[in-house]
Amino acid sequence: MSLSNSIIRGLPVAGLIVAALGLAGCSQEKAEVKEIIRPVKVVEIGEAQTTRELDYSGSVRARTEMNLGFRVAGKVTERLVDIGQHVNSGDVLARIDPSDYDLSVRSAAANLDAAERQVETVDLAKKRAEQLYAKSFASKSQLDQATLTYAQAVATRDAARSTLAQAKNQVGYTDLKANEDGIVTAISADIGQVVGAGTPVMTVAVDGEKEVLIAVPEMDIAEFRPGKEVKAGFWSDDALTLAGKVREVAGSADPQSRTFAVRVSLPNDPRVLLGMTANIEASVASRKQMVSIPLSALAEKDGQKIVWTVDRTSETVHPRPVKVGDFTVDGVNVADGLKQGDVVVAAGTQFMTENLKVKLSGDAAQQSASAEGKADITSSLR
């Protein structure tokens, strides 16, 4: 009786075990059915380029810009030009009050008149002394004294003439005139303002050769030397491209921006206007051979930059640490971690996991990723 009870009690347990095994088999079968095979966009790493492009923006300006100021101090009474106006050499740009300088001219003229009268007086005395000395009615010392007095009067008259000429020049300096043909680009003083001698009042960009001023950081300044040929493009006209040449490189960095001023000469072209924004492109040798990938291909894992590479044989993806060189307009340059022939996931890296199966079809033609990051990344392995 006890044996029968044991058998009866054991039947439900065996049934449960069989049911559990059956459920486990179903779960495993469903898991195998749900294996994810994801199509991905990829880019194949091509041969690393030995050159790279430097691109800096700047503004077009005249090669020669003159900061004009009055040669005498005074109060500005007239401003005859505006910013952007073209002026010719000799044109009057502004005036200061000439009243005090007119008075100086009158005073100098009066002093000159008095000095001339004094010369006439001592000249008569000198001639009289010569006549008396010839007749032995005057001593040699008296003649010498009259001659010396005459010489002093002549010197005083000459000094008065110079003073008058200087006073007239100062009256002329109350007119600010253009020295060269050009365009007024800045006005620093206006009517009513009192300016000192030499204080900049206006800036005139001289007609002629134009140039582009760019700021280059110290890491690239060694690539720019006077005479280096570059290419200039303009935001206002995509079709306008000119061949430029580096004319001047600053000998020291700007204390605030820590960049070096580089001036690029441009050929004369009427389509290029002052103030235009220009892009200066220069080809230089790469310090390191780097390959470029799309920015969307760059991911991060455990605080380290990685990319997901595709194993063609197993059709799975795997993370690979990379060393980022720098970022470009089209992507990111990788200095270490990738080699020619590697296939990198170009988009959807947030869905990638270790050994994730990806869908590959045939021999897809991927585009090479050049060092400039301009490869076509739209091809996909489906």
ABEGO torsion letter per residue (X at the ends): XAAAAAAAAAAAAAAAAAAAAAAAAAAAAAAAAABBBBBBBBBBBBBBBABBBBBBBBBBBBABBBBBBBABBEBBABBABBBGBBBBBGBBABBBBAAAAAAAAAAAAAAAAAAAAAAAAAAAAAAAAAAAAAAGABBAAAAAAAAAAAAAAAAAAAAAAAAAAAAAAAAAAABBBBABBEBBABBABBBGBBBBBGBBABBBBBBEBBBBBBBBBAAAAAABBBGBBBBBBBAABAABBBBBBBABBBABBBAAAGBBBBBBBBBBBAABBBGBBBBBBBBBBBABBBBBBBAAABBBBGGBBBBBBBBAAAGBBBBBBBBBABBBAAEBBBABGBBBGBBBBABGAAABBBGBBBBBBEBBBBBBBBAAGABBAABBBX
